[in-house]
Amino acid sequence: MIKVLNIISDTNIGGAGSLLIYFLTAYDRAKFEVSVALPRGGMLKEKIESLGVRVYELDCIRDKSFDIPAIKHLRRLIREADPDIVHTHGALSGRIAAKRCKKPVVFTRHSGFESNPIYTKGPGKAFFKLITKRYTDRIIATSVLSRDDLVNCGISGSLIDVILNGAPPLPKLGSGERAAARREYGFGPNDFLAGIIARIEPYKGQMFVIEAARILKDGGKKIKILVAGTGSDETAAKKRAEELDLGDTVIFLGFVQDVAPLFNMLDISINASYVETTCLSLLEGMSIGLPAVASDESGNPWVIKDGVNGLLFKSRDPASLAEQISRIHDSPELLESLSVGALGVYSSEFTCERFAENTQSVYLKVLEDHYGRQSYT
């Protein structure tokens, strides 16, 4: 049995926490014994324990990647748990503690944002490279974008495995249930609904979606665009929609706790982000055969295969976005083909099981390098 200790410093359930949960739902329990160290009082604890996974709560690492006092506590925990491998999600303190305990380390880089420019040149780049190489055996990047950013900071691409995210399938509603969900929101069976489900932040691109909605309306397209989520750009987005007289076209839904009925209501989903790793909402939609119109920037082209499970538009270009939405609206045959493709791509590439298998392959690679082939094959 291979023992793996995950260390995560998040107190909320963000992207890293969600991916950890998805892995824990699908990993090979006959071969791996997995535990998780996290901050005391974190939101992940209850969910992880419900999966039958042991949790270690710590009075440190609370939303901090690096905390010098935490290294001592983490070393004590690692000696007690005695894992074969330590997998950190950020958590530089955990990597340092693991190496001081002579344990191999896997580090997942979840962010799609570029690193601080100080780490891309000169002494800052040399320091980042030194710290990463000293305290990491392999790195999992959740997108090609993340990998390229690490390489730009001096990390050898040979140390990085790109593993695109997985997500559990959403429940698929029957035609009657779908119609009922639409009625609850005030929509009819023949309304064409496109939706963007994301935090309302500038980089998520809701402003481009609103501009595209104006183009579609001016072109006589009867398309409703649903905006689900909240965020720092929410007030500005609502103001812009009002300025463009889109009250009957762009509908703001606020925060939606249960997104499954919403996804089932839609004809297409939209992702207009220009900073993205592997968008979980795209995967969730694909799991029920929902195609997407997505920007051709950052991680989206690695998820949406143009003409197979959705269409790509020129990033930050409302006219291009409007054109691709219009293409699907005008062609039921295209919509059906993309829907079939969405389910097929999800099933072959983006399930939790595939995500877990890919992650476990990295564990085995690291353990073979660290301990030798015969111990773990």
Backbone hydrogen bonds in HBPLUS format (Angstrom, degrees):
<---DONOR---> <-ACCEPTOR-->    atom                        ^
c    i                          cat <-CA-CA->   ^        H-A-AA   ^      H-
h    n   atom  resd res      DA  || num        DHA   H-A  angle D-A-AA Bond
n    s   type  num  typ     dist DA aas  dist angle  dist       angle   num
A0002-ILE N   A0031-LYS O   2.91 MM  29  6.18 176.2  1.91 151.6 152.5     1
A0033-GLU N   A0002-ILE O   2.73 MM  31  5.87 163.6  1.76 147.6 149.3     2
A0084-ASP N   A0003-LYS O   2.79 MM  81  5.15 146.0  1.91 126.6 137.3     3
A0085-ILE N   A0003-LYS O   3.23 MM  82  6.64 142.3  2.38 157.1 165.8     4
A0004-VAL N   A0033-GLU O   2.85 MM  29  6.16 160.3  1.89 151.5 156.2     5
A0035-SER N   A0004-VAL O   2.93 MM  31  6.35 154.0  2.00 164.0 170.0     6
A0005-LEU N   A0085-ILE O   3.07 MM  80  6.49 164.0  2.10 159.8 163.3     7
A0087-HIS N   A0005-LEU O   2.85 MM  82  6.08 163.3  1.88 145.4 150.9     8
A0006-ASN N   A0035-SER O   2.86 MM  29  6.14 173.9  1.86 149.4 150.6     9
A0037-ALA N   A0006-ASN O   2.73 MM  31  6.08 159.7  1.77 158.7 165.2    10
A0007-ILE N   A0087-HIS O   2.88 MM  80  6.26 149.3  1.97 148.5 152.5    11
A0089-HIS N   A0007-ILE O   2.95 MM  82  6.27 155.7  2.01 173.1 170.5    12
A0008-ILE N   A0037-ALA O   3.07 MM  29  6.41 166.4  2.08 170.8 172.5    13
A0063-ASP N   A0009-SER O   2.74 MM  54  5.00 159.6  1.78 150.9 146.6    14
A0043-MET N   A0011-THR O   2.76 MM  32  5.78 175.8  1.76 148.9 148.1    15
A0018-SER N   A0014-GLY O   2.90 MM   4  6.04 158.6  1.95 150.4 156.7    16
A0019-LEU N   A0015-GLY O   3.03 MM   4  6.23 161.0  2.07 148.2 152.8    17
A0020-LEU N   A0016-ALA O   2.99 MM   4  6.25 153.9  2.06 147.1 154.5    18
A0021-ILE N   A0017-GLY O   3.00 MM   4  6.26 159.7  2.04 149.4 154.4    19
A0022-TYR N   A0018-SER O   2.91 MM   4  6.21 157.2  1.96 150.0 156.7    20
A0023-PHE N   A0019-LEU O   2.93 MM   4  6.19 155.4  1.99 148.4 154.4    21
A0024-LEU N   A0020-LEU O   2.96 MM   4  6.22 157.6  2.01 148.5 154.9    22
A0025-THR N   A0021-ILE O   3.05 MM   4  6.35 129.0  2.32 144.4 157.3    23
A0025-THR N   A0022-TYR O   3.31 MM   3  5.26 139.6  2.48  93.6 104.4    24
A0026-ALA N   A0023-PHE O   3.02 MM   3  5.47 154.0  2.09 111.3 119.4    25
A0027-TYR N   A0023-PHE O   3.00 MM   4  5.89 126.6  2.30 161.4 174.9    26
A0031-LYS N   A0028-ASP O   3.16 MM   3  5.62 151.5  2.24 108.7 116.5    27
A0032-PHE N   A0028-ASP O   2.89 MM   4  5.94 154.0  1.95 157.5 166.2    28
A0036-VAL N   A0054-ARG O   2.97 MM  18  6.40 153.0  2.04 154.2 162.9    29
A0056-TYR N   A0036-VAL O   2.76 MM  20  6.11 160.3  1.80 155.7 160.1    30
A0038-LEU N   A0056-TYR O   2.97 MM  18  6.38 158.9  2.02 167.8 172.1    31
A0058-LEU N   A0038-LEU O   2.96 MM  20  6.11 147.4  2.07 151.6 159.3    32
A0042-GLY N   A0039-PRO O   3.15 MM   3  5.61 149.0  2.25 140.0 136.7    33
A0040-ARG N   A0058-LEU O   2.81 MM  18  5.20 151.1  1.89 148.8 142.2    34
A0048-ILE N   A0044-LEU O   2.95 MM   4  6.07 167.8  1.97 166.9 170.8    35
A0049-GLU N   A0045-LYS O   2.93 MM   4  6.12 169.8  1.94 161.7 164.5    36
A0050-SER N   A0046-GLU O   3.02 MM   4  6.14 143.7  2.15 141.0 150.6    37
A0051-LEU N   A0048-ILE O   3.00 MM   3  5.33 149.9  2.09 106.7 116.1    38
A0052-GLY N   A0049-GLU O   2.92 MM   3  5.13 160.6  1.96 112.1 115.4    39
A0092-LEU N   A0065-SER O   2.77 MM  27  5.17 107.6  2.30 107.8 127.9    40
A0093-SER N   A0065-SER O   2.94 MM  28  6.35 162.4  1.97 164.0 160.4    41
A0070-ALA N   A0067-ASP O   2.97 MM   3  5.36 128.8  2.24 108.2 122.4    42
A0071-ILE N   A0068-ILE O   3.10 MM   3  5.58 146.8  2.21 113.0 121.6    43
A0074-LEU N   A0070-ALA O   2.88 MM   4  6.06 160.8  1.92 158.1 164.0    44
A0075-ARG N   A0071-ILE O   2.87 MM   4  6.05 151.6  1.95 147.8 155.4    45
A0076-ARG N   A0072-LYS O   3.13 MM   4  6.39 156.6  2.19 145.8 151.6    46
A0077-LEU N   A0073-HIS O   3.03 MM   4  6.33 156.4  2.09 144.6 151.0    47
A0078-ILE N   A0074-LEU O   2.87 MM   4  6.07 162.2  1.90 151.0 155.7    48
A0079-ARG N   A0075-ARG O   2.96 MM   4  6.16 159.2  2.01 149.7 154.8    49
A0080-GLU N   A0076-ARG O   3.03 MM   4  6.25 151.4  2.11 142.8 150.9    50
A0081-ALA N   A0077-LEU O   2.77 MM   4  5.99 171.8  1.77 163.3 164.5    51
A0082-ASP N   A0078-ILE O   2.77 MM   4  5.49 148.4  1.87 139.6 148.9    52
A0086-VAL N   A0104-PRO O   2.99 MM  18  6.30 167.7  2.01 162.1 166.1    53
A0106-VAL N   A0086-VAL O   2.88 MM  20  6.29 159.1  1.93 154.7 161.0    54
A0088-THR N   A0106-VAL O   2.80 MM  18  6.29 153.8  1.87 166.5 168.1    55
A0108-THR N   A0088-THR O   2.98 MM  20  6.42 163.4  2.00 166.0 170.9    56
A0094-GLY N   A0091-ALA O   2.99 MM   3  5.27 126.1  2.29 103.0 116.2    57
A0095-ARG N   A0091-ALA O   3.25 MM   4  6.73 147.4  2.36 144.7 153.8    58
A0095-ARG N   A0092-LEU O   3.05 MM   3  5.04 117.6  2.46  94.8 110.3    59
A0096-ILE N   A0092-LEU O   2.99 MM   4  6.30 162.6  2.02 158.6 162.3    60
A0097-ALA N   A0093-SER O   2.97 MM   4  6.14 164.0  2.00 147.2 152.1    61
A0098-ALA N   A0094-GLY O   2.92 MM   4  6.01 158.4  1.97 144.1 150.2    62
A0099-LYS N   A0095-ARG O   3.04 MM   4  6.22 164.5  2.06 149.9 153.5    63
A0100-ARG N   A0096-ILE O   3.02 MM   4  6.24 151.0  2.11 147.5 155.6    64
A0101-CYS N   A0097-ALA O   3.09 MM   4  6.37 125.8  2.40 136.2 150.2    65
A0101-CYS N   A0098-ALA O   2.98 MM   3  5.02 135.5  2.18  96.1 109.4    66
A0103-LYS N   A0098-ALA O   2.92 MM   5  5.20 166.2  1.94 140.7 142.5    67
A0102-LYS N   A0099-LYS O   2.91 MM   3  4.67 156.5  1.96 100.3 105.6    68
A0137-ASP N   A0105-VAL O   2.88 MM  32  5.26 156.6  1.93 138.4 145.7    69
A0138-ARG N   A0105-VAL O   3.31 MM  33  6.84 153.0  2.39 152.8 159.0    70
A0107-PHE N   A0138-ARG O   3.06 MM  31  6.51 156.9  2.11 152.4 159.5    71
A0140-ILE N   A0107-PHE O   2.83 MM  33  6.12 157.5  1.88 141.4 148.7    72
A0109-ARG N   A0140-ILE O   2.76 MM  31  6.11 161.0  1.80 163.9 170.0    73
A0142-THR N   A0109-ARG O   3.32 MM  33  6.48 160.4  2.36 168.9 163.2    74
A0119-TYR N   A0116-ASN O   2.87 MM   3  5.84 167.3  1.88 135.1 137.9    75
A0120-THR N   A0117-PRO O   3.06 MM   3  5.28 168.0  2.08 114.3 116.7    76
A0125-LYS N   A0121-LYS O   3.29 MM   4  4.81 156.8  2.34 111.1 113.5    77
A0126-ALA N   A0122-GLY O   3.15 MM   4  6.48 160.0  2.19 152.1 158.0    78
A0127-PHE N   A0123-PRO O   2.86 MM   4  6.05 154.7  1.92 150.2 156.9    79
A0128-PHE N   A0124-GLY O   2.97 MM   4  6.17 165.0  2.00 148.7 152.4    80
A0129-LYS N   A0125-LYS O   2.96 MM   4  6.11 164.0  1.99 150.2 154.8    81
A0130-LEU N   A0126-ALA O   2.97 MM   4  6.10 157.0  2.02 143.3 149.8    82
A0131-ILE N   A0127-PHE O   2.94 MM   4  6.15 172.3  1.94 160.2 161.1    83
A0132-THR N   A0128-PHE O   2.98 MM   4  6.04 165.3  2.00 149.0 153.8    84
A0133-LYS N   A0129-LYS O   2.95 MM   4  5.99 164.9  1.98 147.9 152.6    85
A0134-ARG N   A0130-LEU O   2.95 MM   4  6.03 156.8  2.01 148.1 154.8    86
A0135-TYR N   A0131-ILE O   3.09 MM   4  6.13 153.9  2.16 147.4 153.2    87
A0139-ILE N   A0159-LEU O   2.93 MM  20  6.14 163.7  1.96 162.4 164.1    88
A0161-ASP N   A0139-ILE O   2.80 MM  22  6.19 163.0  1.82 166.5 172.3    89
A0141-ALA N   A0161-ASP O   2.89 MM  20  6.11 159.5  1.94 143.1 149.9    90
A0163-ILE N   A0141-ALA O   2.94 MM  22  6.16 154.1  2.01 153.9 162.4    91
A0147-ARG N   A0143-SER O   3.10 MM   4  6.46 159.1  2.15 146.6 152.3    92
A0148-ASP N   A0144-VAL O   2.85 MM   4  6.07 165.8  1.87 155.4 158.5    93
A0149-ASP N   A0145-LEU O   3.04 MM   4  6.24 151.1  2.12 145.6 153.4    94
A0150-LEU N   A0146-SER O   3.07 MM   4  6.33 156.4  2.12 147.9 153.7    95
A0151-VAL N   A0147-ARG O   2.95 MM   4  6.27 158.6  2.00 153.6 159.8    96
A0152-ASN N   A0148-ASP O   2.94 MM   4  6.12 148.4  2.04 140.3 149.2    97
A0153-CYS N   A0149-ASP O   3.13 MM   4  6.44 123.1  2.47 133.9 148.2    98
A0153-CYS N   A0150-LEU O   2.95 MM   3  5.01 138.4  2.13  96.9 109.6    99
A0155-ILE N   A0150-LEU O   3.11 MM   5  5.57 163.6  2.13 142.8 138.6   100
A0154-GLY N   A0151-VAL O   2.95 MM   3  5.12 157.6  2.00 111.8 113.8   101
A0159-LEU N   A0156-SER O   3.07 MM   3  5.72 166.4  2.09 118.7 123.0   102
A0160-ILE N   A0157-GLY O   3.17 MM   3  5.27 164.9  2.19 108.4 112.8   103
A0167-ALA N   A0350-PHE O   3.09 MM 183  6.48 148.9  2.20 152.9 152.8   104
A0178-ARG N   A0174-GLY O   2.83 MM   4  6.03 156.5  1.89 156.9 164.4   105
A0179-ALA N   A0175-SER O   3.01 MM   4  6.16 157.3  2.06 142.2 148.0   106
A0180-ALA N   A0176-GLY O   2.98 MM   4  6.21 151.9  2.06 142.8 150.7   107
A0181-ALA N   A0177-GLU O   2.92 MM   4  6.17 153.4  1.99 146.6 153.2   108
A0182-ARG N   A0178-ARG O   3.00 MM   4  6.28 156.1  2.06 148.0 154.4   109
A0183-ARG N   A0179-ALA O   2.95 MM   4  6.22 156.0  2.00 146.3 152.9   110
A0184-GLU N   A0180-ALA O   3.01 MM   4  6.25 149.8  2.10 144.6 152.5   111
A0185-TYR N   A0182-ARG O   3.09 MM   3  5.29 130.2  2.35 100.1 112.8   112
A0187-PHE N   A0182-ARG O   2.75 MM   5  4.90 170.3  1.76 140.7 137.2   113
A0186-GLY N   A0183-ARG O   2.94 MM   3  4.75 148.9  2.04  96.5 106.4   114
A0191-ASP N   A0188-GLY O   3.32 MM   3  5.49 162.0  2.36 105.9 111.2   115
A0224-LYS N   A0192-PHE O   2.99 MM  32  6.23 168.6  2.00 171.7 173.6   116
A0267-ASP N   A0193-LEU O   2.75 MM  74  5.34 171.8  1.76 150.1 152.3   117
A0268-ILE N   A0193-LEU O   3.34 MM  75  6.83 153.5  2.41 150.8 155.0   118
A0194-ALA N   A0224-LYS O   2.88 MM  30  6.22 169.4  1.89 168.2 171.9   119
A0226-LEU N   A0194-ALA O   2.77 MM  32  6.21 157.8  1.82 156.5 161.4   120
A0195-GLY N   A0268-ILE O   3.14 MM  73  6.66 148.3  2.25 142.7 151.8   121
A0270-ILE N   A0195-GLY O   2.77 MM  75  5.76 144.0  1.90 153.0 150.1   122
A0196-ILE N   A0226-LEU O   2.87 MM  30  6.32 159.4  1.91 170.1 176.9   123
A0228-ALA N   A0196-ILE O   3.01 MM  32  6.30 164.8  2.03 154.6 159.6   124
A0198-ALA N   A0228-ALA O   3.11 MM  30  6.44 149.0  2.21 177.5 168.1   125
A0201-GLU N   A0199-ARG O   3.07 MM   2  5.80 119.3  2.46 109.0  92.6   126
A0200-ILE N   A0230-THR O   2.95 MM  30  5.23 159.2  1.99 108.5 114.9   127
A0233-ASP N   A0200-ILE O   2.91 MM  33  5.38 162.6  1.94 155.8 151.3   128
A0204-LYS N   A0201-GLU O   2.95 MM   3  5.38 150.5  2.04 115.6 125.0   129
A0205-GLY N   A0202-PRO O   3.21 MM   3  5.75 159.1  2.25 113.1 119.1   130
A0274-TYR N   A0203-TYR O   3.05 MM  71  5.78 154.5  2.11 160.0 166.9   131
A0208-PHE N   A0205-GLY O   3.04 MM   3  5.38 126.7  2.34 106.6 119.4   132
A0209-VAL N   A0205-GLY O   3.24 MM   4  6.62 150.9  2.32 148.0 156.5   133
A0210-ILE N   A0206-GLN O   2.94 MM   4  6.28 153.5  2.01 151.7 158.2   134
A0211-GLU N   A0207-MET O   3.09 MM   4  6.37 158.2  2.14 145.1 150.5   135
A0212-ALA N   A0208-PHE O   2.94 MM   4  6.16 152.6  2.02 143.6 151.5   136
A0213-ALA N   A0209-VAL O   2.88 MM   4  6.16 146.1  2.00 144.8 154.4   137
A0214-ARG N   A0210-ILE O   3.17 MM   4  6.53 147.4  2.28 145.1 152.5   138
A0215-ILE N   A0211-GLU O   3.26 MM   4  6.62 153.3  2.33 143.7 150.2   139
A0216-LEU N   A0212-ALA O   2.93 MM   4  6.24 159.7  1.97 153.3 158.8   140
A0217-LYS N   A0213-ALA O   2.90 MM   4  6.09 159.5  1.95 148.2 153.8   141
A0218-ASP N   A0214-ARG O   2.92 MM   4  6.09 162.4  1.95 148.3 153.3   142
A0219-GLY N   A0215-ILE O   3.00 MM   4  6.19 135.1  2.21 138.1 150.3   143
A0219-GLY N   A0216-LEU O   3.13 MM   3  5.02 126.5  2.43  90.5 104.9   144
A0221-LYS N   A0216-LEU O   2.96 MM   5  5.32 158.0  2.01 160.3 153.0   145
A0220-GLY N   A0217-LYS O   2.97 MM   3  5.16 160.8  2.01 111.0 114.3   146
A0225-ILE N   A0249-THR O   2.78 MM  24  6.04 173.0  1.78 165.3 167.2   147
A0251-ILE N   A0225-ILE O   2.90 MM  26  6.25 159.3  1.95 152.3 159.1   148
A0227-VAL N   A0251-ILE O   2.85 MM  24  6.05 168.3  1.87 155.6 156.7   149
A0253-LEU N   A0227-VAL O   2.85 MM  26  5.95 171.8  1.86 152.1 153.9   150
A0229-GLY N   A0254-GLY O   2.74 MM  25  4.90 146.6  1.85 115.4 121.6   151
A0234-GLU N   A0231-GLY O   3.21 MM   3  5.45 166.3  2.23 115.3 117.0   152
A0237-ALA N   A0233-ASP O   2.91 MM   4  6.05 154.1  1.98 151.2 159.1   153
A0238-LYS N   A0234-GLU O   2.96 MM   4  6.22 162.2  1.99 156.2 160.2   154
A0239-LYS N   A0235-THR O   2.99 MM   4  6.17 156.1  2.05 146.9 154.0   155
A0240-ARG N   A0236-ALA O   2.94 MM   4  6.15 156.5  2.00 146.2 152.2   156
A0241-ALA N   A0237-ALA O   3.02 MM   4  6.26 160.1  2.06 149.3 154.3   157
A0242-GLU N   A0238-LYS O   3.01 MM   4  6.22 152.4  2.09 144.6 152.0   158
A0243-GLU N   A0239-LYS O   2.92 MM   4  6.19 155.6  1.98 149.3 156.1   159
A0244-LEU N   A0240-ARG O   3.07 MM   4  6.29 145.1  2.20 145.2 153.9   160
A0246-LEU N   A0241-ALA O   2.97 MM   5  5.28 158.0  2.02 153.7 157.2   161
A0245-ASP N   A0242-GLU O   3.02 MM   3  4.99 161.3  2.06 106.7 110.7   162
A0249-THR N   A0246-LEU O   2.95 MM   3  5.02 159.7  1.99 109.7 116.2   163
A0250-VAL N   A0246-LEU O   2.86 MM   4  5.65 171.7  1.87 159.9 161.7   164
A0263-PHE N   A0259-VAL O   2.90 MM   4  6.16 166.9  1.92 167.1 169.4   165
A0264-ASN N   A0260-ALA O   3.05 MM   4  6.25 160.3  2.09 152.1 157.7   166
A0265-MET N   A0261-PRO O   3.01 MM   4  6.23 133.3  2.23 140.4 152.2   167
A0265-MET N   A0262-LEU O   3.07 MM   3  5.13 131.6  2.32  98.2 111.3   168
A0266-LEU N   A0263-PHE O   3.23 MM   3  5.45 136.2  2.43 101.9 112.6   169
A0269-SER N   A0291-PRO O   2.99 MM  22  6.42 158.3  2.04 148.0 155.0   170
A0293-VAL N   A0269-SER O   2.88 MM  24  6.35 152.1  1.96 156.2 163.4   171
A0271-ASN N   A0293-VAL O   3.01 MM  22  6.42 156.8  2.06 148.9 151.8   172
A0295-SER N   A0271-ASN O   2.88 MM  24  6.33 139.8  2.04 157.3 169.6   173
A0299-GLY N   A0276-GLU O   3.10 MM  23  5.22 138.7  2.27 122.0 129.4   174
A0283-LEU N   A0279-CYS O   3.31 MM   4  6.72 156.6  2.37 145.8 151.8   175
A0284-GLU N   A0280-LEU O   2.85 MM   4  6.13 161.7  1.88 156.0 161.0   176
A0285-GLY N   A0281-SER O   3.04 MM   4  6.13 161.2  2.08 142.1 146.8   177
A0286-MET N   A0282-LEU O   2.95 MM   4  6.15 160.8  1.98 148.6 154.3   178
A0287-SER N   A0283-LEU O   3.01 MM   4  6.22 140.4  2.17 145.5 155.5   179
A0288-ILE N   A0285-GLY O   3.13 MM   3  5.75 159.6  2.18 115.4 121.1   180
A0290-LEU N   A0285-GLY O   2.88 MM   5  4.86 155.7  1.94 133.7 132.0   181
A0289-GLY N   A0286-MET O   2.91 MM   3  4.79 164.3  1.94 109.0 111.1   182
A0311-LEU N   A0292-ALA O   2.89 MM  19  6.45 148.2  1.99 151.9 162.3   183
A0294-ALA N   A0311-LEU O   2.94 MM  17  6.44 154.7  2.00 157.2 164.4   184
A0313-PHE N   A0294-ALA O   2.90 MM  19  6.14 148.2  2.00 143.7 150.6   185
A0296-ASP N   A0313-PHE O   2.97 MM  17  5.79 129.4  2.24 174.7 167.3   186
A0302-TRP N   A0299-GLY O   3.08 MM   3  5.67 152.6  2.16 118.4 126.7   187
A0303-VAL N   A0300-ASN O   2.87 MM   3  5.30 161.4  1.91 118.5 124.9   188
A0304-ILE N   A0300-ASN O   2.86 MM   4  5.97 170.7  1.87 172.1 173.8   189
A0308-VAL N   A0305-LYS O   2.79 MM   3  5.38 162.0  1.82 147.1 148.1   190
A0309-ASN N   A0305-LYS O   3.33 MM   4  5.85 152.2  2.41 144.1 152.0   191
A0307-GLY N   A0310-GLY O   2.73 MM   3  5.63 154.0  1.80 164.5 173.4   192
A0317-ASP N   A0314-LYS O   3.11 MM   3  5.60 132.0  2.35 147.2 144.4   193
A0321-LEU N   A0317-ASP O   3.07 MM   4  6.39 158.9  2.11 154.6 161.2   194
A0322-ALA N   A0318-PRO O   2.83 MM   4  6.02 164.9  1.85 152.2 156.2   195
A0323-GLU N   A0319-ALA O   2.97 MM   4  6.13 152.4  2.05 143.1 150.7   196
A0324-GLN N   A0320-SER O   3.13 MM   4  6.40 156.9  2.19 148.1 152.7   197
A0325-ILE N   A0321-LEU O   3.03 MM   4  6.30 162.6  2.06 156.7 161.5   198
A0326-SER N   A0322-ALA O   2.93 MM   4  6.02 159.4  1.98 146.1 152.4   199
A0327-ARG N   A0323-GLU O   2.98 MM   4  6.23 147.2  2.09 142.6 151.1   200
A0328-ILE N   A0324-GLN O   3.35 MM   4  6.63 158.9  2.39 145.8 148.9   201
A0329-HIS N   A0325-ILE O   2.96 MM   4  6.19 163.6  1.99 153.5 158.8   202
A0330-ASP N   A0326-SER O   2.91 MM   4  6.00 153.6  1.98 150.9 156.5   203
A0331-SER N   A0328-ILE O   3.22 MM   3  5.26 154.2  2.29 102.5 110.2   204
A0334-LEU N   A0331-SER O   3.09 MM   3  5.24 118.9  2.48 101.0 114.9   205
A0335-LEU N   A0331-SER O   3.05 MM   4  6.38 163.3  2.08 155.5 160.3   206
A0336-GLU N   A0332-PRO O   2.96 MM   4  6.13 158.7  2.00 146.0 151.1   207
A0337-SER N   A0333-GLU O   2.99 MM   4  6.20 160.9  2.03 147.4 152.7   208
A0338-LEU N   A0334-LEU O   2.92 MM   4  6.11 164.5  1.94 156.5 160.1   209
A0339-SER N   A0335-LEU O   2.97 MM   4  6.08 146.7  2.08 142.5 152.0   210
A0340-VAL N   A0336-GLU O   3.06 MM   4  6.34 159.7  2.11 151.7 155.4   211
A0341-GLY N   A0337-SER O   3.02 MM   4  6.24 156.1  2.07 143.6 151.0   212
A0342-ALA N   A0338-LEU O   2.79 MM   4  5.96 146.5  1.90 143.2 152.0   213
A0343-LEU N   A0339-SER O   3.28 MM   4  6.57 163.3  2.31 150.4 152.2   214
A0344-GLY N   A0340-VAL O   3.11 MM   4  6.30 156.5  2.16 145.2 152.3   215
A0345-VAL N   A0341-GLY O   2.88 MM   4  6.04 163.9  1.90 155.3 158.3   216
A0346-TYR N   A0342-ALA O   3.03 MM   4  6.16 163.4  2.06 147.8 152.9   217
A0347-SER N   A0343-LEU O   3.00 MM   4  6.08 168.2  2.01 147.3 150.9   218
A0348-SER N   A0344-GLY O   3.13 MM   4  6.26 146.7  2.25 143.1 151.1   219
A0349-GLU N   A0345-VAL O   2.95 MM   4  5.86 144.6  2.08 149.0 157.1   220
A0350-PHE N   A0346-TYR O   2.89 MM   4  4.81 155.3  1.95 131.3 138.7   221
A0355-PHE N   A0351-THR O   3.08 MM   4  6.32 161.8  2.11 147.9 153.2   222
A0356-ALA N   A0352-CYS O   2.81 MM   4  6.02 159.4  1.85 151.8 156.9   223
A0357-GLU N   A0353-GLU O   2.94 MM   4  6.13 161.8  1.98 148.3 153.4   224
A0358-ASN N   A0354-ARG O   3.01 MM   4  6.20 162.0  2.04 150.4 154.7   225
A0359-THR N   A0355-PHE O   3.05 MM   4  6.28 155.4  2.12 145.8 152.6   226
A0360-GLN N   A0356-ALA O   2.87 MM   4  6.06 164.9  1.89 156.3 160.3   227
A0361-SER N   A0357-GLU O   3.02 MM   4  6.23 143.6  2.16 143.1 152.5   228
A0362-VAL N   A0359-THR O   3.03 MM   3  5.28 129.1  2.30 101.4 114.5   229
A0363-TYR N   A0359-THR O   3.17 MM   4  6.63 154.2  2.24 146.9 154.0   230
A0364-LEU N   A0360-GLN O   3.01 MM   4  6.32 163.4  2.04 153.3 156.2   231
A0365-LYS N   A0361-SER O   3.07 MM   4  6.22 150.3  2.16 137.6 145.7   232
A0366-VAL N   A0362-VAL O   2.95 MM   4  6.20 161.7  1.99 156.2 160.2   233
A0367-LEU N   A0363-TYR O   2.89 MM   4  6.11 166.1  1.91 157.6 161.6   234
A0368-GLU N   A0364-LEU O   2.96 MM   4  6.01 155.5  2.03 143.2 149.6   235
A0369-ASP N   A0365-LYS O   3.12 MM   4  6.33 157.8  2.17 143.1 148.9   236
A0370-HIS N   A0366-VAL O   2.88 MM   4  6.07 148.9  1.98 146.8 156.3   237
A0371-TYR N   A0367-LEU O   2.76 MM   4  5.64 170.1  1.77 151.1 154.7   238
A0372-GLY N   A0368-GLU O   2.94 MM   4  4.61 134.8  2.15 114.2 126.5   239
A0376-TYR N   A0373-ARG O   3.34 MM   3  6.00 142.1  2.49 115.9 123.5   240
